[in-house]
């Protein structure tokens, strides 16, 4: 069952130590929505539905967190960016704003406590926290400044701006310092223990290490510093390259999620004890397409090779597909609870 010491165990891992009990986390929101019998469109607009989905998932799999990633559109639809999705399909941005100084000058900061779906997310956090207290780690969500710019203008124009108009890119990211800080603080105030701090468009999959250092690392660090003292920050760029992970670990985030293709041992070592690694059970190769036995074997291997060193929390490396078999997810959780007391717990 979910337990009252989960936050203390997470904080031990952030400090580079081994948690007394290994929390069970998975990026299973799409799967959880399906199993609750609602559409994703119902879920992402209704705080009561969000809370109900979390409760159902916790009952089925005994997760130790409530992960409210929801979608990447919450802020950007308020800034005039188009959205595609609905029904069972996770919302995504489209029809981006022109990448011009005029666009930037026209932007008005949303009121994250009143506008759009921002208060829906905050209310869901409050509902879950009021019900579960400290027996679950409640996780809200924001984006880091570089990915915020790409969700406003599109990835292509931002990639070009790195070379053609770096000042516009940097000034756009400065606009998001305040927006993402205020959105994050509103969620902490609602009861979030941590924020899922997304920056997938600032990773080795899309930009060079030189560009990452110049354009993404410091903006990320600015917002991460603003979150300090309010709650934890969990950076997710689906990063798999230890060189990038090393730079990320110096930005002030508390936890870095490692993508499913990354060598977790190398990425964990690259952090140098500065923060905690999170991951990275394969969501497609194992959780969706594997067997309970193969899922358990991968999870046990991670626990024995990485978790026992301290400074690591186990999780899926990316979003778990909605059609993932329940038996595989249960095998994941059962393995964590069976193996950790034998090798790493108190």
C-alpha beads as a LAMMPS data file, in Angstrom:
LAMMPS data file: protein, C-alpha beads

346 atoms
345 bonds

1 atom types
1 bond types

-500.0 500.0 xlo xhi
-500.0 500.0 ylo yhi
-500.0 500.0 zlo zhi

Masses

1 110.0

Atoms # bond

1 1 1 0.000 0.000 0.000
2 1 1 1.032 3.637 -0.464
3 1 1 2.968 4.732 2.582
4 1 1 3.589 7.844 4.621
5 1 1 7.377 7.811 4.263
6 1 1 7.468 8.128 0.475
7 1 1 8.593 11.769 0.496
8 1 1 11.400 11.030 2.948
9 1 1 12.562 8.141 0.759
10 1 1 12.578 10.320 -2.358
11 1 1 14.575 12.983 -0.529
12 1 1 17.105 10.356 0.565
13 1 1 17.628 9.422 -3.079
14 1 1 17.992 13.106 -4.022
15 1 1 20.793 13.285 -1.456
16 1 1 22.535 10.352 -3.132
17 1 1 21.440 7.780 -0.578
18 1 1 19.373 4.613 -0.840
19 1 1 15.702 4.952 0.095
20 1 1 14.573 2.725 2.940
21 1 1 11.703 1.587 0.750
22 1 1 11.935 1.947 -3.021
23 1 1 8.890 3.908 -4.252
24 1 1 7.073 2.467 -7.257
25 1 1 6.598 5.012 -10.044
26 1 1 5.525 4.659 -13.677
27 1 1 4.679 7.172 -16.425
28 1 1 1.352 5.492 -17.024
29 1 1 -1.125 8.357 -17.338
30 1 1 -2.535 7.356 -20.754
31 1 1 -2.912 3.743 -19.610
32 1 1 -4.486 4.852 -16.338
33 1 1 -7.059 6.996 -18.154
34 1 1 -8.069 4.037 -20.338
35 1 1 -8.420 1.724 -17.354
36 1 1 -10.622 4.269 -15.564
37 1 1 -13.111 4.110 -18.448
38 1 1 -12.978 7.783 -19.440
39 1 1 -11.662 9.586 -22.513
40 1 1 -8.510 11.638 -22.353
41 1 1 -10.558 14.705 -23.295
42 1 1 -12.729 14.182 -20.209
43 1 1 -9.637 13.690 -18.090
44 1 1 -7.706 16.774 -19.165
45 1 1 -10.617 19.173 -18.570
46 1 1 -12.054 17.994 -15.235
47 1 1 -10.204 17.974 -11.913
48 1 1 -12.672 15.505 -10.394
49 1 1 -11.992 13.057 -13.223
50 1 1 -8.234 13.517 -12.798
51 1 1 -8.515 12.675 -9.107
52 1 1 -10.714 9.672 -9.859
53 1 1 -8.273 8.329 -12.455
54 1 1 -5.373 8.654 -9.993
55 1 1 -7.359 6.858 -7.285
56 1 1 -8.248 4.015 -9.642
57 1 1 -4.648 3.617 -10.822
58 1 1 -3.365 3.595 -7.254
59 1 1 -5.913 0.894 -6.396
60 1 1 -4.882 -1.250 -9.392
61 1 1 -1.103 -0.887 -9.173
62 1 1 -0.326 0.629 -5.764
63 1 1 1.774 3.461 -7.159
64 1 1 3.568 5.688 -4.698
65 1 1 2.947 8.866 -6.652
66 1 1 0.192 10.769 -8.423
67 1 1 1.700 11.875 -11.747
68 1 1 -0.313 14.654 -13.427
69 1 1 1.558 15.317 -16.645
70 1 1 -1.783 15.846 -18.498
71 1 1 -0.472 17.372 -21.800
72 1 1 1.866 20.014 -23.215
73 1 1 -0.807 22.511 -24.285
74 1 1 -2.061 24.066 -21.051
75 1 1 -0.006 27.269 -21.242
76 1 1 0.376 27.564 -25.016
77 1 1 -3.302 27.384 -25.940
78 1 1 -3.625 30.526 -23.799
79 1 1 -0.941 32.193 -25.949
80 1 1 -2.730 31.566 -29.251
81 1 1 -1.074 28.285 -30.275
82 1 1 -3.331 25.749 -31.985
83 1 1 -4.153 22.385 -30.461
84 1 1 -4.887 19.016 -32.028
85 1 1 -6.288 16.002 -30.190
86 1 1 -9.414 15.016 -28.333
87 1 1 -11.294 11.885 -27.436
88 1 1 -8.677 9.224 -26.716
89 1 1 -5.846 11.258 -28.259
90 1 1 -3.441 13.220 -26.062
91 1 1 -3.478 16.922 -26.971
92 1 1 -0.523 18.367 -28.874
93 1 1 0.398 21.826 -30.175
94 1 1 0.074 22.849 -33.841
95 1 1 -0.331 26.058 -35.876
96 1 1 2.446 27.771 -33.968
97 1 1 2.823 31.528 -33.593
98 1 1 5.179 33.301 -36.035
99 1 1 8.727 33.397 -34.705
100 1 1 9.020 37.184 -34.735
101 1 1 9.727 40.035 -32.374
102 1 1 6.166 41.254 -32.995
103 1 1 4.776 37.965 -31.669
104 1 1 6.924 38.162 -28.562
105 1 1 5.890 41.781 -27.936
106 1 1 2.222 40.817 -28.239
107 1 1 2.331 38.078 -25.605
108 1 1 0.509 38.617 -22.343
109 1 1 1.270 36.466 -19.345
110 1 1 -1.647 34.178 -18.480
111 1 1 -3.163 34.352 -15.034
112 1 1 -2.267 30.814 -14.028
113 1 1 -4.716 30.870 -11.134
114 1 1 -7.700 31.779 -13.305
115 1 1 -7.101 31.180 -17.006
116 1 1 -7.870 28.132 -19.116
117 1 1 -7.062 24.731 -17.681
118 1 1 -4.414 25.983 -15.245
119 1 1 -6.818 26.080 -12.285
120 1 1 -8.195 22.664 -13.288
121 1 1 -4.767 21.138 -12.799
122 1 1 -4.252 22.983 -9.514
123 1 1 -7.632 21.853 -8.229
124 1 1 -6.831 18.233 -9.129
125 1 1 -3.565 18.498 -7.199
126 1 1 -5.426 19.889 -4.181
127 1 1 -8.078 17.168 -4.313
128 1 1 -5.492 14.402 -4.423
129 1 1 -3.321 15.958 -1.728
130 1 1 -6.287 16.563 0.572
131 1 1 -7.301 12.910 0.224
132 1 1 -3.904 11.204 0.312
133 1 1 -1.760 13.556 2.382
134 1 1 1.849 12.376 2.476
135 1 1 1.100 8.793 1.445
136 1 1 1.623 9.705 -2.238
137 1 1 4.107 12.056 -3.845
138 1 1 1.883 14.409 -5.859
139 1 1 3.585 15.613 -9.049
140 1 1 2.426 18.564 -11.154
141 1 1 3.968 19.781 -14.403
142 1 1 5.650 22.650 -16.245
143 1 1 8.045 23.089 -19.165
144 1 1 11.549 24.500 -19.103
145 1 1 12.150 27.716 -21.101
146 1 1 13.748 26.208 -24.221
147 1 1 10.921 23.728 -24.748
148 1 1 8.461 26.512 -23.928
149 1 1 9.824 28.523 -26.863
150 1 1 9.507 25.513 -29.184
151 1 1 5.915 24.967 -28.107
152 1 1 5.191 28.601 -28.954
153 1 1 7.036 28.875 -32.294
154 1 1 7.645 25.247 -33.286
155 1 1 10.867 23.254 -33.139
156 1 1 12.011 24.148 -36.664
157 1 1 11.992 27.923 -36.231
158 1 1 13.704 27.661 -32.832
159 1 1 16.443 25.483 -34.316
160 1 1 17.010 28.144 -36.962
161 1 1 16.953 30.969 -34.401
162 1 1 19.929 29.430 -32.612
163 1 1 21.974 30.662 -35.587
164 1 1 19.890 33.390 -37.225
165 1 1 18.285 35.264 -34.332
166 1 1 19.670 34.077 -30.984
167 1 1 18.528 37.272 -29.215
168 1 1 14.893 36.606 -30.082
169 1 1 15.187 33.047 -28.797
170 1 1 16.814 34.175 -25.556
171 1 1 14.280 36.969 -25.017
172 1 1 11.419 34.538 -25.626
173 1 1 12.827 32.204 -23.007
174 1 1 13.041 35.123 -20.568
175 1 1 9.297 35.674 -21.049
176 1 1 8.780 32.097 -19.913
177 1 1 10.923 32.498 -16.792
178 1 1 8.033 34.270 -15.097
179 1 1 5.253 32.223 -16.714
180 1 1 6.686 28.841 -15.739
181 1 1 7.767 30.060 -12.321
182 1 1 4.276 31.331 -11.538
183 1 1 2.594 28.190 -12.917
184 1 1 4.928 25.999 -10.884
185 1 1 4.451 27.973 -7.688
186 1 1 0.663 27.811 -8.093
187 1 1 0.912 24.022 -8.211
188 1 1 3.203 23.843 -5.197
189 1 1 0.738 26.041 -3.326
190 1 1 -2.080 23.670 -4.307
191 1 1 -0.181 20.808 -2.687
192 1 1 2.259 19.445 -5.269
193 1 1 5.340 17.872 -3.745
194 1 1 7.208 18.008 -7.055
195 1 1 6.946 19.227 -10.626
196 1 1 7.536 17.200 -13.777
197 1 1 9.784 19.741 -15.488
198 1 1 9.625 18.926 -19.209
199 1 1 12.391 19.822 -21.648
200 1 1 12.242 17.114 -24.316
201 1 1 12.975 19.565 -27.131
202 1 1 16.280 20.468 -25.477
203 1 1 18.049 17.132 -25.689
204 1 1 20.632 15.204 -27.666
205 1 1 17.843 14.035 -29.960
206 1 1 17.319 17.564 -31.297
207 1 1 20.141 20.013 -30.520
208 1 1 23.920 19.872 -30.244
209 1 1 25.686 19.828 -26.906
210 1 1 27.159 23.256 -27.691
211 1 1 23.671 24.660 -28.335
212 1 1 22.362 22.977 -25.228
213 1 1 24.981 24.635 -23.053
214 1 1 24.402 28.075 -24.597
215 1 1 20.636 28.154 -24.975
216 1 1 18.989 25.585 -22.701
217 1 1 21.038 24.962 -19.569
218 1 1 21.012 28.426 -18.000
219 1 1 17.298 29.144 -18.678
220 1 1 16.508 25.766 -17.148
221 1 1 18.638 26.679 -14.160
222 1 1 16.859 30.020 -13.659
223 1 1 13.449 28.397 -13.233
224 1 1 14.846 25.463 -11.227
225 1 1 16.318 27.956 -8.751
226 1 1 12.932 29.648 -8.462
227 1 1 11.394 26.306 -7.467
228 1 1 13.918 25.665 -4.695
229 1 1 12.382 25.725 -1.268
230 1 1 8.882 25.065 -2.606
231 1 1 9.193 21.457 -3.737
232 1 1 11.211 19.058 -5.859
233 1 1 11.871 19.404 -9.600
234 1 1 11.999 16.319 -11.847
235 1 1 13.626 17.152 -15.174
236 1 1 12.455 15.056 -18.108
237 1 1 14.137 15.477 -21.480
238 1 1 14.088 11.741 -22.243
239 1 1 17.865 12.206 -22.274
240 1 1 20.099 9.207 -22.993
241 1 1 23.526 10.815 -23.534
242 1 1 25.698 11.012 -20.399
243 1 1 27.397 14.195 -21.663
244 1 1 24.083 16.045 -21.644
245 1 1 23.092 14.458 -18.337
246 1 1 26.271 15.803 -16.759
247 1 1 25.375 19.358 -17.837
248 1 1 21.768 18.929 -16.704
249 1 1 22.915 17.736 -13.290
250 1 1 24.591 21.108 -12.693
251 1 1 21.442 23.189 -13.290
252 1 1 19.937 22.759 -9.830
253 1 1 17.195 20.248 -10.628
254 1 1 16.672 17.528 -8.027
255 1 1 15.971 14.508 -10.224
256 1 1 16.756 13.694 -13.878
257 1 1 14.633 11.181 -15.793
258 1 1 16.712 9.000 -18.135
259 1 1 15.171 7.909 -21.448
260 1 1 14.591 4.202 -22.125
261 1 1 17.502 3.864 -24.565
262 1 1 20.099 5.333 -22.230
263 1 1 22.771 3.410 -20.389
264 1 1 21.451 4.062 -16.902
265 1 1 24.716 3.183 -15.158
266 1 1 26.674 5.678 -17.273
267 1 1 24.058 8.420 -16.892
268 1 1 23.873 7.864 -13.145
269 1 1 27.660 8.119 -12.897
270 1 1 27.676 11.308 -15.008
271 1 1 25.541 13.057 -12.387
272 1 1 28.414 12.819 -9.927
273 1 1 26.078 12.721 -6.936
274 1 1 24.720 16.201 -7.712
275 1 1 21.150 14.946 -8.124
276 1 1 19.107 11.770 -8.410
277 1 1 18.582 9.556 -11.477
278 1 1 15.099 8.320 -12.378
279 1 1 14.232 5.439 -14.698
280 1 1 14.465 3.659 -16.979
281 1 1 12.373 0.514 -17.570
282 1 1 11.513 0.237 -21.286
283 1 1 7.846 1.242 -21.757
284 1 1 7.426 -0.315 -25.218
285 1 1 9.929 -3.162 -25.459
286 1 1 9.076 -4.420 -21.979
287 1 1 5.958 -2.933 -20.400
288 1 1 3.831 -3.073 -23.555
289 1 1 5.428 -5.906 -25.550
290 1 1 7.246 -7.938 -22.915
291 1 1 6.000 -10.534 -20.451
292 1 1 5.612 -10.313 -16.681
293 1 1 8.810 -12.343 -16.425
294 1 1 10.851 -10.114 -18.752
295 1 1 9.521 -6.932 -17.124
296 1 1 10.481 -8.273 -13.729
297 1 1 13.934 -9.224 -14.971
298 1 1 14.664 -5.739 -16.332
299 1 1 13.368 -4.034 -13.192
300 1 1 15.415 -6.332 -10.954
301 1 1 18.532 -5.695 -13.038
302 1 1 18.136 -1.933 -12.587
303 1 1 17.613 -2.284 -8.856
304 1 1 20.697 -4.469 -8.444
305 1 1 23.025 -2.557 -10.771
306 1 1 22.039 1.068 -10.140
307 1 1 19.585 1.577 -7.284
308 1 1 21.835 -0.066 -4.694
309 1 1 24.463 2.631 -5.353
310 1 1 22.096 5.302 -4.000
311 1 1 20.798 8.363 -5.780
312 1 1 18.341 6.455 -7.957
313 1 1 14.576 5.938 -8.129
314 1 1 13.041 3.353 -10.455
315 1 1 10.467 4.350 -13.070
316 1 1 9.594 3.752 -16.693
317 1 1 11.881 5.646 -19.061
318 1 1 9.023 7.261 -20.980
319 1 1 5.225 7.332 -21.231
320 1 1 3.698 3.862 -20.978
321 1 1 1.448 3.119 -24.000
322 1 1 -2.258 3.060 -23.257
323 1 1 -2.659 -0.590 -24.336
324 1 1 -0.003 -1.935 -21.965
325 1 1 -1.150 -5.212 -20.302
326 1 1 -2.091 -4.819 -16.666
327 1 1 -0.159 -7.988 -15.802
328 1 1 3.098 -6.410 -16.949
329 1 1 2.609 -3.292 -14.840
330 1 1 1.705 -5.415 -11.820
331 1 1 4.852 -7.471 -12.357
332 1 1 6.893 -4.252 -12.366
333 1 1 5.489 -3.151 -9.021
334 1 1 5.678 -6.594 -7.446
335 1 1 9.335 -6.904 -8.436
336 1 1 10.224 -3.569 -6.843
337 1 1 8.516 -4.536 -3.588
338 1 1 9.989 -8.040 -3.506
339 1 1 13.573 -7.285 -4.499
340 1 1 14.359 -4.002 -2.776
341 1 1 14.023 -5.252 0.828
342 1 1 16.497 -8.018 -0.059
343 1 1 19.195 -5.795 -1.556
344 1 1 18.809 -2.184 -0.571
345 1 1 16.167 -1.442 2.013
346 1 1 16.462 -1.074 5.738

Bonds

1 1 1 2
2 1 2 3
3 1 3 4
4 1 4 5
5 1 5 6
6 1 6 7
7 1 7 8
8 1 8 9
9 1 9 10
10 1 10 11
11 1 11 12
12 1 12 13
13 1 13 14
14 1 14 15
15 1 15 16
16 1 16 17
17 1 17 18
18 1 18 19
19 1 19 20
20 1 20 21
21 1 21 22
22 1 22 23
23 1 23 24
24 1 24 25
25 1 25 26
26 1 26 27
27 1 27 28
28 1 28 29
29 1 29 30
30 1 30 31
31 1 31 32
32 1 32 33
33 1 33 34
34 1 34 35
35 1 35 36
36 1 36 37
37 1 37 38
38 1 38 39
39 1 39 40
40 1 40 41
41 1 41 42
42 1 42 43
43 1 43 44
44 1 44 45
45 1 45 46
46 1 46 47
47 1 47 48
48 1 48 49
49 1 49 50
50 1 50 51
51 1 51 52
52 1 52 53
53 1 53 54
54 1 54 55
55 1 55 56
56 1 56 57
57 1 57 58
58 1 58 59
59 1 59 60
60 1 60 61
61 1 61 62
62 1 62 63
63 1 63 64
64 1 64 65
65 1 65 66
66 1 66 67
67 1 67 68
68 1 68 69
69 1 69 70
70 1 70 71
71 1 71 72
72 1 72 73
73 1 73 74
74 1 74 75
75 1 75 76
76 1 76 77
77 1 77 78
78 1 78 79
79 1 79 80
80 1 80 81
81 1 81 82
82 1 82 83
83 1 83 84
84 1 84 85
85 1 85 86
86 1 86 87
87 1 87 88
88 1 88 89
89 1 89 90
90 1 90 91
91 1 91 92
92 1 92 93
93 1 93 94
94 1 94 95
95 1 95 96
96 1 96 97
97 1 97 98
98 1 98 99
99 1 99 100
100 1 100 101
101 1 101 102
102 1 102 103
103 1 103 104
104 1 104 105
105 1 105 106
106 1 106 107
107 1 107 108
108 1 108 109
109 1 109 110
110 1 110 111
111 1 111 112
112 1 112 113
113 1 113 114
114 1 114 115
115 1 115 116
116 1 116 117
117 1 117 118
118 1 118 119
119 1 119 120
120 1 120 121
121 1 121 122
122 1 122 123
123 1 123 124
124 1 124 125
125 1 125 126
126 1 126 127
127 1 127 128
128 1 128 129
129 1 129 130
130 1 130 131
131 1 131 132
132 1 132 133
133 1 133 134
134 1 134 135
135 1 135 136
136 1 136 137
137 1 137 138
138 1 138 139
139 1 139 140
140 1 140 141
141 1 141 142
142 1 142 143
143 1 143 144
144 1 144 145
145 1 145 146
146 1 146 147
147 1 147 148
148 1 148 149
149 1 149 150
150 1 150 151
151 1 151 152
152 1 152 153
153 1 153 154
154 1 154 155
155 1 155 156
156 1 156 157
157 1 157 158
158 1 158 159
159 1 159 160
160 1 160 161
161 1 161 162
162 1 162 163
163 1 163 164
164 1 164 165
165 1 165 166
166 1 166 167
167 1 167 168
168 1 168 169
169 1 169 170
170 1 170 171
171 1 171 172
172 1 172 173
173 1 173 174
174 1 174 175
175 1 175 176
176 1 176 177
177 1 177 178
178 1 178 179
179 1 179 180
180 1 180 181
181 1 181 182
182 1 182 183
183 1 183 184
184 1 184 185
185 1 185 186
186 1 186 187
187 1 187 188
188 1 188 189
189 1 189 190
190 1 190 191
191 1 191 192
192 1 192 193
193 1 193 194
194 1 194 195
195 1 195 196
196 1 196 197
197 1 197 198
198 1 198 199
199 1 199 200
200 1 200 201
201 1 201 202
202 1 202 203
203 1 203 204
204 1 204 205
205 1 205 206
206 1 206 207
207 1 207 208
208 1 208 209
209 1 209 210
210 1 210 211
211 1 211 212
212 1 212 213
213 1 213 214
214 1 214 215
215 1 215 216
216 1 216 217
217 1 217 218
218 1 218 219
219 1 219 220
220 1 220 221
221 1 221 222
222 1 222 223
223 1 223 224
224 1 224 225
225 1 225 226
226 1 226 227
227 1 227 228
228 1 228 229
229 1 229 230
230 1 230 231
231 1 231 232
232 1 232 233
233 1 233 234
234 1 234 235
235 1 235 236
236 1 236 237
237 1 237 238
238 1 238 239
239 1 239 240
240 1 240 241
241 1 241 242
242 1 242 243
243 1 243 244
244 1 244 245
245 1 245 246
246 1 246 247
247 1 247 248
248 1 248 249
249 1 249 250
250 1 250 251
251 1 251 252
252 1 252 253
253 1 253 254
254 1 254 255
255 1 255 256
256 1 256 257
257 1 257 258
258 1 258 259
259 1 259 260
260 1 260 261
261 1 261 262
262 1 262 263
263 1 263 264
264 1 264 265
265 1 265 266
266 1 266 267
267 1 267 268
268 1 268 269
269 1 269 270
270 1 270 271
271 1 271 272
272 1 272 273
273 1 273 274
274 1 274 275
275 1 275 276
276 1 276 277
277 1 277 278
278 1 278 279
279 1 279 280
280 1 280 281
281 1 281 282
282 1 282 283
283 1 283 284
284 1 284 285
285 1 285 286
286 1 286 287
287 1 287 288
288 1 288 289
289 1 289 290
290 1 290 291
291 1 291 292
292 1 292 293
293 1 293 294
294 1 294 295
295 1 295 296
296 1 296 297
297 1 297 298
298 1 298 299
299 1 299 300
300 1 300 301
301 1 301 302
302 1 302 303
303 1 303 304
304 1 304 305
305 1 305 306
306 1 306 307
307 1 307 308
308 1 308 309
309 1 309 310
310 1 310 311
311 1 311 312
312 1 312 313
313 1 313 314
314 1 314 315
315 1 315 316
316 1 316 317
317 1 317 318
318 1 318 319
319 1 319 320
320 1 320 321
321 1 321 322
322 1 322 323
323 1 323 324
324 1 324 325
325 1 325 326
326 1 326 327
327 1 327 328
328 1 328 329
329 1 329 330
330 1 330 331
331 1 331 332
332 1 332 333
333 1 333 334
334 1 334 335
335 1 335 336
336 1 336 337
337 1 337 338
338 1 338 339
339 1 339 340
340 1 340 341
341 1 341 342
342 1 342 343
343 1 343 344
344 1 344 345
345 1 345 346
